[in-house]
Amino acid sequence: LKAFIGISTSPGTCGGVIAQLKKRVEVLEIHEVAGEHDLFVKVIVDDTLKLNDILHEMDGIPGVSSSRTLIVLKTEKETGSVPL
């Protein structure tokens, strides 16, 4: 199960939140973004129960003020690299 999680952080805590997220093997990507959230995270887990556990753990990270999760239903294209 693939999901994208938008995470909002309290001022000054983004670095600490990133450090905690980097420790998770389920977290494939972490992006600092402009817009509604501060971070956009890509995760892969076995099922929705595991996703639920991870979401509760992420909400417990000091500095996380809110999150929004999008579950991928179908991937139309996914590329690992691009020629530059």
Disulfide bonds with the S-S distance in Angstrom:
none
